[in-house]
Amino acid sequence: MWNLFRRMALGLFLIGLSGGILLLSDWNRRIQHNKTQDPTQPHVTKPWKLNLLYYVDSPAFEEARDGVMKGFEESGLVEGQDFTMVVRNGQGDMATAHSMVDLAATSGLDLLMTLSTPMLQAAINRAGDLPIVFSLVANPLLAGAGQSNDQHRPNLTGIYTTSDFEGMMQVLPIIMPQVRRIGTLFVPSEVNSVFYKDLLTEAARKVNVEVIAVGVSSIAEVVDGALALTSHQLDAICQISDNLTSAAFVSILRAAEQAKLPLFGFQSSQLRDGAVAVIARDFEDAGREAAFLAVRVLQGESPASIPFQPIQQSRFMINLPVAQAANLTIPASLLQRADVLLGNP
C-alpha cells in the first residue's frame, strides 16, 4: 500500500512539473510574440543588407547621406545589428555608376538606396526587381521612374526635391531692383540639370529677367564655362543645382567674384561659401524621409503602393557681409523673413 501511495505521489509530482514547464514555455513564447508585434518598432529577424549609392561628392550629398542614417536611427534601427549599409561613390562617372549598380544587383541586397538623378537612372536600367528608394532627385518622372507620383515602377519609391525657382524670383528683384539678366551653368547630359535650367528660365521670364545659360560637361570645363558666363554682361549669377556644378561650386563663385557679380544659389552650404542669398530645400530632411520609406519597404510594404513624395519646404538664407561687399542693401522685410541670417543687420 505504501509503495502504491509513493508511486501515485511521484506521478502527480511529475505531471505537475511537466505542466509547469509547459506553462513557463508558453509564457516566454507570448512575451517574445508581443515584443515582435510591437507596431512602434521594426521587426528584424536578421540584419537587412543595404547599399547607398551616390553620384559625386558635394555638400548636398553629404547632407542627404547624413539624413538617411539619422532616419534609420530615428526608426529604432541600429547599424551593424539591425542592418548593414555599404556606401559607394560614383565619382561623377556613369560607367562607375553602372558598375556599382551591377554589383548591388548581384549582392543579395534587401534594398538599394540611391542619391541623385543619374544614379537613379542607372538603378532603373540595371537593378532588375531589386527594391529601390531614391532621394536627391529633381524630377523622378524625367528619370524614367513612372508616369506620376502614384503610378510608377513597382519596385521603387522615394523623395524628390525640386528647387524653389519661383521663390528665388520673388526675392531677387527686391534685393536687386535693376536686375535684367542673370546667368547659370548647366549640364546638357543631365536631365535634372536641363529641367532646372528650363524652370529657372520660365520663373525669370515672369518677372522680365533674361537667363543666359552656358553648358558644361565636366569639372574641368566649369572654370572656363564660368568665365565665359561672366562675359555676357550679367547683373548676377543664379546657379542652379546639379551634380557637376554643385561639386565645382567654388570655381563658379571665384569667377563671379572676379567679375564683381553677386551670386545666388539653391543649396544651404553655398551661403557660407559666399552666395548673397540662398533658397534651399532641406536635403538632410530629404534623406531622412527616404530612410523612413526604406524602413516601410523592408518591413514588407510594397514600393508600388507608396507614392513619390516631394520636399516642399524651403529655407531662405542671407549672407549680409557678402551682400554688403557687393553694395547690395537687403530690405528689412527680407531680413525678417530670413530663416538663416549671417552677420548683423
C-alpha positions as CSV (number, residue, x, y, z in Angstrom):
1,M,0.0,0.0,0.0
2,W,2.8,2.4,1.0
3,N,4.6,1.7,-2.3
4,L,1.4,2.3,-4.2
5,F,1.0,5.7,-2.5
6,R,4.6,6.7,-3.2
7,R,4.2,5.8,-6.9
8,M,0.9,7.9,-7.1
9,A,2.6,10.9,-5.4
10,L,5.6,10.7,-7.7
11,G,3.3,10.5,-10.7
12,L,1.3,13.6,-9.6
13,F,4.6,15.5,-9.0
14,L,5.9,14.7,-12.4
15,I,2.6,15.7,-14.0
16,G,2.6,19.0,-12.2
17,L,6.2,19.6,-13.1
18,S,5.6,19.0,-16.7
19,G,2.6,21.3,-16.7
20,G,4.6,24.0,-15.1
21,I,7.3,23.7,-17.7
22,L,4.8,23.9,-20.5
23,L,3.2,27.0,-18.9
24,L,6.5,28.7,-18.5
25,S,7.5,27.9,-22.1
26,D,4.2,29.3,-23.3
27,W,4.6,32.4,-21.2
28,N,8.0,33.1,-22.6
29,R,6.7,32.5,-26.1
30,R,3.9,35.0,-25.6
31,I,6.4,37.6,-24.3
32,Q,8.6,37.2,-27.4
33,H,5.5,37.3,-29.6
34,N,4.3,40.5,-28.1
35,K,7.7,42.1,-28.5
36,T,7.9,41.3,-32.2
37,Q,4.4,42.5,-32.7
38,D,5.1,46.0,-31.2
39,P,3.9,48.2,-34.1
40,T,6.2,51.0,-32.9
41,Q,9.4,49.0,-33.6
42,P,10.6,47.4,-36.9
43,H,10.6,43.6,-36.8
44,V,14.1,42.4,-37.8
45,T,14.7,38.6,-38.0
46,K,18.2,39.1,-39.5
47,P,20.3,42.2,-40.4
48,W,19.0,43.8,-43.6
49,K,21.6,44.3,-46.3
50,L,21.5,47.7,-47.9
51,N,23.6,49.8,-50.3
52,L,23.6,53.6,-50.6
53,L,24.9,54.8,-53.9
54,Y,25.6,58.4,-54.8
55,Y,27.0,60.0,-57.9
56,V,29.6,62.5,-56.8
57,D,30.9,64.2,-53.7
58,S,29.3,67.5,-52.8
59,P,27.8,69.2,-49.7
60,A,24.3,68.3,-50.9
61,F,25.1,64.6,-50.9
62,E,26.8,64.8,-47.5
63,E,23.6,66.3,-46.1
64,A,21.4,63.7,-47.7
65,R,23.6,60.9,-46.6
66,D,23.6,62.1,-43.0
67,G,19.8,62.4,-43.2
68,V,19.5,58.8,-44.3
69,M,21.5,57.5,-41.4
70,K,19.5,59.7,-38.9
71,G,16.3,58.4,-40.4
72,F,17.2,54.8,-39.7
73,E,18.3,55.8,-36.2
74,E,15.0,57.6,-35.5
75,S,13.2,54.5,-36.8
76,G,14.8,52.5,-33.9
77,L,17.3,50.6,-36.1
78,V,20.9,50.1,-35.1
79,E,23.6,49.8,-37.8
80,G,25.5,46.6,-37.5
81,Q,22.7,45.0,-35.5
82,D,19.5,45.6,-37.5
83,F,21.1,46.5,-40.9
84,T,24.3,46.8,-42.7
85,M,24.9,49.7,-45.1
86,V,27.6,49.9,-47.8
87,V,28.1,53.4,-49.1
88,R,29.6,53.9,-52.6
89,N,30.5,57.0,-54.6
90,G,30.3,57.0,-58.4
91,Q,33.0,59.8,-58.7
92,G,30.8,61.6,-61.2
93,D,31.3,58.8,-63.8
94,M,28.3,56.9,-65.3
95,A,30.4,53.8,-66.2
96,T,31.4,53.6,-62.5
97,A,27.7,54.2,-61.5
98,H,26.7,51.3,-63.7
99,S,29.3,49.0,-62.2
100,M,28.1,49.9,-58.7
101,V,24.5,49.1,-59.5
102,D,25.6,45.8,-61.2
103,L,27.4,44.8,-58.1
104,A,24.5,45.8,-55.9
105,A,22.1,43.7,-58.0
106,T,24.1,40.6,-57.5
107,S,25.0,41.0,-53.8
108,G,21.8,39.6,-52.3
109,L,20.6,43.0,-51.0
110,D,17.3,43.6,-49.4
111,L,17.1,47.2,-50.7
112,L,19.1,49.7,-52.7
113,M,19.1,53.4,-51.9
114,T,20.2,56.0,-54.5
115,L,21.1,59.7,-54.3
116,S,20.9,61.8,-57.5
117,T,19.1,61.5,-60.8
118,P,22.0,59.8,-62.7
119,M,22.3,57.1,-60.0
120,L,18.5,56.6,-60.1
121,Q,18.6,56.2,-63.8
122,A,21.4,53.6,-63.5
123,A,19.4,51.7,-60.9
124,I,16.2,51.7,-63.0
125,N,18.1,50.3,-66.0
126,R,20.3,47.8,-64.3
127,A,19.0,46.7,-60.9
128,G,16.2,44.5,-62.1
129,D,13.4,43.9,-59.5
130,L,15.6,44.9,-56.5
131,P,13.6,47.3,-54.3
132,I,14.9,50.9,-54.7
133,V,14.3,54.0,-52.6
134,F,15.7,57.3,-54.1
135,S,16.4,60.8,-52.8
136,L,18.1,64.0,-54.1
137,V,16.3,63.8,-57.4
138,A,14.8,66.8,-59.2
139,N,12.0,65.0,-61.1
140,P,11.8,61.2,-60.9
141,L,9.4,61.1,-63.9
142,L,12.0,62.6,-66.2
143,A,14.4,59.9,-65.0
144,G,12.0,57.2,-66.2
145,A,10.6,56.2,-62.8
146,G,7.0,56.3,-63.8
147,Q,4.0,58.3,-65.1
148,S,3.0,60.1,-61.9
149,N,3.7,60.2,-58.2
150,D,1.2,57.4,-57.8
151,Q,1.7,55.4,-61.0
152,H,5.3,54.3,-61.1
153,R,7.6,51.3,-61.4
154,P,6.5,48.7,-58.9
155,N,9.9,48.2,-57.3
156,L,10.8,51.8,-56.4
157,T,9.7,54.8,-54.4
158,G,11.4,57.9,-53.0
159,I,11.7,61.5,-52.2
160,Y,12.3,64.3,-54.7
161,T,13.4,67.9,-54.2
162,T,12.6,70.4,-56.9
163,S,14.3,73.8,-56.3
164,D,12.1,76.8,-55.5
165,F,12.7,79.0,-58.5
166,E,9.5,80.9,-58.1
167,G,10.6,81.8,-54.6
168,M,14.0,83.0,-55.8
169,M,12.4,85.2,-58.5
170,Q,10.3,86.8,-55.8
171,V,13.3,87.9,-53.7
172,L,15.9,88.6,-56.3
173,P,14.2,91.7,-57.8
174,I,13.7,93.0,-54.3
175,I,17.4,92.7,-53.5
176,M,18.4,93.9,-57.0
177,P,15.6,96.1,-58.5
178,Q,17.8,96.7,-61.5
179,V,18.3,93.0,-62.4
180,R,17.5,92.3,-66.0
181,R,19.9,89.5,-67.0
182,I,21.2,86.5,-64.9
183,G,23.4,83.6,-65.8
184,T,23.7,80.0,-64.8
185,L,25.8,76.9,-65.8
186,F,24.0,73.7,-66.6
187,V,24.9,70.2,-67.8
188,P,23.3,69.2,-71.1
189,S,23.8,65.4,-70.4
190,E,21.9,65.6,-67.0
191,V,18.1,65.6,-67.5
192,N,17.8,67.1,-64.0
193,S,20.1,70.0,-64.9
194,V,18.2,70.8,-68.1
195,F,15.0,70.5,-66.2
196,Y,16.2,73.1,-63.7
197,K,17.6,75.4,-66.3
198,D,14.2,75.5,-68.0
199,L,12.4,76.1,-64.7
200,L,14.7,78.9,-63.9
201,T,14.2,80.4,-67.3
202,E,10.4,80.3,-67.0
203,A,10.3,81.7,-63.5
204,A,12.7,84.5,-64.5
205,R,10.6,85.3,-67.6
206,K,7.6,86.1,-65.4
207,V,9.5,88.9,-63.7
208,N,11.1,90.2,-67.0
209,V,14.5,88.7,-66.3
210,E,16.5,87.0,-69.0
211,V,18.5,83.9,-68.3
212,I,21.8,83.2,-70.1
213,A,22.8,79.5,-69.7
214,V,26.2,78.0,-70.6
215,G,26.6,74.3,-70.9
216,V,29.5,72.3,-69.3
217,S,30.2,68.6,-69.4
218,S,33.0,68.1,-66.8
219,I,34.5,69.6,-63.8
220,A,37.4,70.7,-65.9
221,E,35.0,72.7,-68.1
222,V,33.4,74.5,-65.2
223,V,36.2,77.0,-64.8
224,D,36.2,78.1,-68.4
225,G,32.4,77.9,-68.6
226,A,32.1,80.2,-65.6
227,L,34.5,82.7,-67.1
228,A,32.5,82.6,-70.4
229,L,29.3,83.1,-68.5
230,T,30.5,86.3,-66.8
231,S,31.3,87.8,-70.2
232,H,27.6,88.1,-71.1
233,Q,27.0,91.5,-69.3
234,L,25.1,89.9,-66.5
235,D,23.6,91.5,-63.4
236,A,24.1,88.4,-61.3
237,I,24.7,84.7,-61.4
238,C,21.9,82.5,-60.1
239,Q,23.3,79.0,-60.1
240,I,21.0,76.0,-60.4
241,S,21.8,72.8,-58.5
242,D,23.0,69.7,-60.3
243,N,25.7,67.1,-59.6
244,L,28.5,68.7,-61.6
245,T,28.1,72.4,-60.8
246,S,27.4,71.6,-57.1
247,A,30.7,69.7,-56.8
248,A,32.5,72.6,-58.6
249,F,30.6,75.5,-57.0
250,V,33.7,77.2,-55.6
251,S,35.0,77.6,-59.2
252,I,31.8,79.4,-60.2
253,L,32.0,81.6,-57.1
254,R,35.5,82.6,-57.9
255,A,34.5,83.6,-61.4
256,A,31.6,85.7,-60.0
257,E,33.9,87.4,-57.6
258,Q,36.4,88.2,-60.3
259,A,33.7,89.8,-62.4
260,K,32.2,91.5,-59.3
261,L,28.9,89.8,-59.8
262,P,26.7,88.8,-56.9
263,L,25.8,85.1,-56.8
264,F,22.6,83.4,-55.7
265,G,22.1,79.7,-55.1
266,F,19.8,76.9,-54.1
267,Q,21.9,74.9,-51.6
268,S,22.4,75.8,-47.9
269,S,26.1,75.1,-48.0
270,Q,26.5,77.8,-50.7
271,L,25.6,80.5,-48.3
272,R,28.8,80.1,-46.2
273,D,30.8,79.6,-49.4
274,G,29.9,83.1,-50.5
275,A,26.4,83.4,-52.0
276,V,24.5,86.6,-51.3
277,A,21.3,84.6,-50.7
278,V,20.1,81.1,-51.0
279,I,16.7,79.5,-51.2
280,A,17.3,75.8,-50.3
281,R,15.4,72.7,-49.9
282,D,16.4,70.6,-46.9
283,F,18.5,67.8,-48.3
284,E,19.1,66.3,-44.9
285,D,15.3,66.1,-44.4
286,A,15.0,64.5,-47.8
287,G,17.5,61.8,-46.8
288,R,15.7,61.2,-43.5
289,E,12.3,60.9,-45.2
290,A,13.8,58.4,-47.7
291,A,15.1,56.3,-44.8
292,F,11.6,56.2,-43.4
293,L,10.3,55.0,-46.7
294,A,13.1,52.4,-46.8
295,V,12.0,51.0,-43.4
296,R,8.4,50.7,-44.6
297,V,9.6,48.7,-47.6
298,L,11.9,46.5,-45.5
299,Q,9.0,45.7,-43.2
300,G,7.1,44.3,-46.2
301,E,5.2,47.2,-47.7
302,S,5.3,47.2,-51.5
303,P,7.1,50.2,-53.1
304,A,4.4,50.2,-55.7
305,S,1.9,51.3,-53.1
306,I,4.0,54.2,-51.8
307,P,3.7,57.5,-53.9
308,F,6.7,59.6,-54.7
309,Q,6.8,62.4,-52.2
310,P,8.2,65.9,-52.7
311,I,10.1,68.0,-50.1
312,Q,8.3,71.4,-50.5
313,Q,9.6,73.4,-47.5
314,S,12.3,76.0,-48.4
315,R,14.7,77.9,-46.2
316,F,15.5,81.5,-47.1
317,M,19.1,82.4,-46.1
318,I,21.0,85.7,-46.4
319,N,24.8,86.4,-46.1
320,L,24.8,90.1,-45.0
321,P,28.6,90.6,-45.2
322,V,28.7,89.2,-48.8
323,A,25.7,91.4,-49.7
324,Q,27.4,94.5,-48.2
325,A,30.6,93.7,-50.1
326,A,28.6,93.7,-53.3
327,N,27.0,97.1,-52.4
328,L,23.6,95.4,-52.0
329,T,21.1,96.7,-49.4
330,I,18.8,94.0,-48.1
331,P,15.4,95.5,-47.1
332,A,14.2,94.9,-43.6
333,S,11.2,93.0,-44.9
334,L,13.5,90.3,-46.3
335,L,15.7,90.3,-43.2
336,Q,12.6,89.5,-41.1
337,R,11.7,86.6,-43.5
338,A,15.2,85.0,-43.4
339,D,15.4,81.6,-41.8
340,V,19.2,82.0,-41.6
341,L,21.0,85.3,-41.4
342,L,24.8,85.5,-41.4
343,G,26.2,88.7,-40.0
344,N,24.5,91.5,-38.1
345,P,21.9,93.7,-39.8
